[in-house]
Amino acid sequence: MRSFAKFVLVLVPFLTLNPGARSQEKLQHPQGQFVTVLGKKIWYESAGQGQPLLLIPGAGGSHDYFHPFLAPLERSFRVIYYDGFGRGNSERAKSPSEYSFERDLDEIEALRQALHLGKIMVYGHSYGGFVAQGYALKYPDSVSKLIISNIFTSGEDFQASDDHFTEEIQQFFPEFWAELLPLRGKGLLSSSSEIQQVDAKYFLQVLQKFYFYNPQNAKSIAPYWNEHNFSPEQWNAVAGPDADFHVGGDLAKLDFRSQLSSLKMPVLVIAGRADGIVLPRLTEKFKTYAPKARFVMFEHSGHYPFIEEAPLFLKTLQDFLE
């Protein structure tokens, strides 16, 4: 069960779930603009000089949560932030059938070409790590260096994480589980409004317990959750309408395990010791499937090492990218 995995992996709108937590913080962005990519208007922002580094956010979410945590990278590289089709400022689909994992891959390649970037360094966080893997495998000549953060190697592991999370919720939040059971008994999917309302009641508690090494750090990302930043239509299209319990859509079919060893570019894999959603046991599988990759475990981080261990995270990326 991934109700909170969906919320945090893809930045579900916290302000909708808990209006009382609304933050007035004004986000600082580089000046952005639209570019037409695969026939759709895609929003991007570019800051800094040097080799281009493209940041790929979680599914359903805009790039906003990368600000300001990754902004220091702009001192050394040309950092490209973007909102995928259907997310953030970018154009929405007329039908959810337009969204697909494969389109996310082709969109990056088309964006790279449209911006005349040449070879790019790629950082993918959470679902963005799925996209980063798929992109590097499909377009290896376009990628100079690859960073994969807090994600799995396959849809099978995504489902294993779902199953683990379901068990943890039963053990640590039995009252939450007791409210879910009758709804599931009626055949309601995790994307239903009824289940989403129950999820909302326990959101902060579960967020603090499963996503952060230090529960107090959960508040650091709250200002970046709002109605603008999340597209449930896009997420449900690629992960399935019941993804919190049963991964479906394109994600259920993903399996990079047999291909990762073919990657020729330098690869950095990042995990958080306290990540209760993308379990370290599952991320460590990269050591088997991509034995040449550098693997770094952040000992005092959950799902967001760039927030919880910011200086070490930035130094790790800087050293690898340079």
C-alpha positions in Angstrom: 0.0 0.0 0.0 1.6 3.2 -1.2 -0.8 6.0 -0.4 2.0 8.0 1.2 4.6 6.7 -1.2 2.5 8.3 -3.9 2.1 11.5 -1.9 5.8 11.9 -1.3 7.4 10.3 -4.3 5.4 12.5 -6.6 4.5 15.4 -4.3 0.8 15.1 -3.8 -0.7 18.4 -2.9 -0.2 18.8 0.9 -2.1 22.0 0.9 -5.2 20.2 -0.3 -4.7 17.5 2.4 -4.1 20.0 5.2 -5.0 23.6 4.4 -3.9 24.7 7.9 -0.3 23.9 6.9 -0.3 26.3 4.0 3.0 28.1 3.7 3.4 31.6 2.3 7.0 31.0 1.4 7.8 32.4 -2.1 9.8 30.0 -4.2 12.8 31.4 -6.0 13.2 30.2 -9.6 15.4 31.1 -12.5 13.6 32.8 -15.3 11.8 30.1 -17.3 10.0 29.7 -20.6 8.1 27.3 -22.8 9.6 25.2 -25.5 7.5 23.0 -27.9 8.5 19.3 -27.4 6.7 16.5 -29.2 4.0 18.9 -30.1 3.4 20.0 -26.5 4.4 23.1 -24.5 7.0 22.1 -21.9 8.2 24.5 -19.2 11.9 24.6 -18.4 14.3 26.8 -16.4 18.0 27.1 -16.9 20.6 28.5 -14.5 24.3 28.5 -14.2 27.1 27.9 -16.7 29.1 24.8 -17.7 28.2 21.3 -18.5 24.4 20.8 -18.7 22.8 18.8 -15.8 19.2 17.9 -16.3 17.1 17.2 -13.1 14.2 14.7 -13.4 11.6 15.0 -10.7 9.2 12.4 -9.4 6.1 11.3 -11.4 3.1 13.5 -11.3 5.2 16.3 -9.8 6.8 19.5 -11.1 10.4 20.4 -10.6 9.6 22.8 -7.8 10.8 20.7 -4.9 14.3 20.8 -6.2 14.4 24.5 -5.2 16.3 25.7 -3.3 18.1 22.4 -2.3 19.9 21.8 -5.5 20.4 25.4 -6.5 24.1 25.4 -5.3 24.9 23.2 -8.3 24.3 26.2 -10.5 27.6 27.5 -9.4 29.4 24.8 -11.3 27.0 23.5 -14.0 24.2 24.7 -16.2 21.3 23.2 -14.3 18.1 22.5 -16.3 14.9 22.2 -14.4 11.7 21.1 -16.3 8.1 20.1 -15.8 7.2 17.0 -17.7 4.1 16.9 -19.9 1.0 17.3 -17.8 2.9 18.5 -14.7 3.6 22.0 -13.2 3.5 24.7 -15.8 3.6 22.4 -18.8 0.7 21.7 -21.0 -1.9 19.1 -19.9 -3.1 16.2 -21.9 -6.6 16.2 -23.4 -6.9 12.5 -22.4 -4.9 10.5 -19.8 -4.1 8.0 -22.6 -1.6 10.5 -23.9 0.6 10.0 -20.8 3.1 7.1 -20.8 6.5 6.2 -19.4 7.9 5.9 -22.9 6.8 9.5 -23.7 8.7 10.7 -20.6 11.9 9.2 -22.1 11.3 10.6 -25.6 10.4 14.0 -24.1 13.8 14.4 -22.5 15.6 13.5 -25.7 13.4 16.0 -27.7 14.1 18.7 -25.0 17.8 18.0 -25.1 17.8 18.5 -28.9 15.5 21.6 -28.7 17.9 23.3 -26.3 21.0 22.2 -28.2 22.5 20.8 -25.1 24.8 18.1 -26.6 25.6 15.3 -24.1 23.9 15.9 -20.8 24.4 14.8 -17.2 21.2 13.4 -15.8 19.9 13.2 -12.2 16.7 11.4 -11.5 15.1 11.3 -8.1 12.4 8.8 -7.0 10.2 8.0 -10.1 12.6 10.3 -11.9 15.2 7.6 -11.2 13.1 5.2 -13.3 13.0 7.7 -16.1 16.8 8.4 -15.8 17.5 4.7 -16.1 15.2 4.2 -19.1 16.5 7.3 -20.8 20.2 6.3 -20.4 19.4 2.9 -21.8 17.3 4.2 -24.7 19.6 7.1 -25.6 23.1 6.2 -24.3 24.9 8.5 -26.7 23.0 11.5 -25.2 24.2 10.9 -21.6 27.6 11.7 -20.2 27.0 10.9 -16.6 24.0 9.3 -14.8 22.8 9.7 -11.2 20.0 7.5 -9.9 18.5 8.4 -6.5 16.1 6.6 -4.2 14.5 4.3 -6.7 14.3 0.6 -7.7 15.5 -1.4 -10.7 12.1 -2.9 -11.6 8.4 -2.7 -11.3 8.6 -5.9 -9.4 10.6 -4.2 -6.6 8.1 -1.3 -6.6 5.4 -3.9 -5.8 7.6 -5.5 -3.1 7.8 -2.0 -1.5 4.1 -1.6 -1.8 3.6 -4.9 0.0 6.1 -4.0 2.7 4.5 -0.6 3.3 1.1 -2.2 3.7 2.4 -4.4 6.4 4.1 -1.5 8.2 0.9 0.6 8.1 -0.9 -2.3 9.8 1.7 -2.6 12.5 2.4 1.0 13.3 -1.0 2.7 12.4 -3.7 0.1 13.1 -6.4 2.7 13.4 -5.5 3.9 9.9 -5.7 0.4 8.5 -9.0 -0.2 10.3 -10.5 2.8 8.3 -9.1 1.5 5.0 -10.4 -2.0 5.2 -14.1 -1.3 4.8 -13.3 0.9 1.8 -11.2 -1.8 0.2 -14.0 -4.2 0.9 -16.2 -2.1 -1.2 -13.8 -2.4 -4.1 -12.5 1.2 -3.9 -9.2 1.9 -5.5 -6.4 3.9 -3.9 -7.1 6.8 -6.2 -10.7 7.1 -5.0 -11.7 10.3 -3.2 -12.9 8.2 -0.2 -9.5 6.5 0.3 -7.7 9.8 -0.3 -9.6 11.4 2.5 -8.6 8.7 4.9 -5.0 9.0 3.8 -5.1 12.7 4.5 -5.9 12.2 8.2 -2.6 10.3 8.8 -0.5 12.0 6.2 1.9 13.9 8.4 2.5 11.1 10.9 3.3 8.6 8.2 5.4 11.1 6.3 7.5 11.8 9.3 8.0 8.1 10.2 8.7 6.6 6.8 10.3 9.3 4.7 12.7 11.1 6.9 15.6 10.1 9.2 14.8 13.2 11.3 11.0 13.6 11.5 11.4 17.4 11.9 12.8 17.6 8.4 9.4 16.8 6.9 8.5 20.5 7.3 11.3 21.5 4.9 9.5 20.2 1.9 5.9 21.2 2.8 6.0 24.6 1.0 6.6 22.8 -2.3 3.3 20.8 -2.1 0.3 22.5 -3.7 -2.4 21.9 -6.3 -0.1 23.2 -9.1 2.7 20.8 -8.5 0.9 17.4 -8.8 -1.0 15.7 -11.6 -2.9 12.7 -10.4 -4.0 12.0 -14.0 -0.4 11.6 -15.1 0.5 9.4 -12.1 -2.5 7.2 -12.4 -1.8 6.7 -16.1 1.7 5.5 -15.6 1.3 3.6 -12.3 -2.3 2.5 -12.4 -5.3 3.7 -10.5 -4.7 1.4 -7.6 -0.9 1.9 -7.4 -0.8 2.3 -3.6 -1.8 -1.4 -3.4 -1.1 -2.9 -6.8 1.3 -1.3 -9.2 -0.1 -1.2 -12.7 0.2 0.8 -15.9 3.7 1.1 -17.5 5.5 0.8 -14.1 4.3 -2.8 -13.5 6.2 -3.8 -16.7 9.5 -2.0 -16.0 12.5 -4.2 -15.6 16.0 -2.7 -16.1 17.9 -5.5 -14.3 19.3 -7.3 -17.3 20.3 -4.1 -19.1 22.0 -1.9 -16.5 25.4 -3.6 -16.9 25.5 -2.4 -20.5 25.7 1.3 -19.4 29.0 2.7 -20.5 28.7 6.2 -18.9 29.8 6.7 -15.2 26.8 5.9 -12.9 26.2 7.1 -9.3 23.5 5.4 -7.3 22.2 7.1 -4.1 20.1 5.6 -1.3 19.0 6.7 2.2 19.5 4.4 5.1 16.1 5.5 6.7 14.1 5.5 3.4 11.0 3.6 4.5 9.6 3.6 1.0 12.5 2.8 -1.3 14.0 0.3 1.0 17.9 0.2 1.1 17.6 -3.6 0.5 16.0 -2.9 -2.9 18.3 0.0 -3.9 21.3 -2.2 -3.1 20.3 -4.4 -6.0 22.0 -1.9 -8.2 25.3 -3.3 -6.9 24.4 -6.6 -8.7 22.9 -5.3 -11.9 25.3 -2.3 -12.4 28.5 -3.5 -10.7 30.6 -0.7 -12.2 28.3 2.0 -10.7 29.4 3.9 -7.6 27.0 3.3 -4.7 26.5 5.8 -1.9 24.4 5.2 1.2 23.4 8.3 3.1 23.3 7.2 6.7 21.3 10.0 8.1 18.7 10.4 5.4 15.4 9.0 4.3 13.8 9.5 0.9 15.4 13.0 0.5 19.2 13.0 1.1 19.5 16.4 -0.7 17.4 17.8 2.2 18.6 15.8 5.2 22.3 15.7 4.4 22.6 18.6 2.0 26.3 19.5 2.4 27.4 15.9 1.9 24.9 15.3 -0.9 26.1 18.3 -2.8 29.8 17.4 -2.3 29.1 13.8 -3.5 27.4 15.1 -6.6 30.0 17.7 -7.3 32.8 15.2 -7.0 31.1 12.7 -9.2 30.1 15.2 -11.9 33.4 16.9 -12.1 
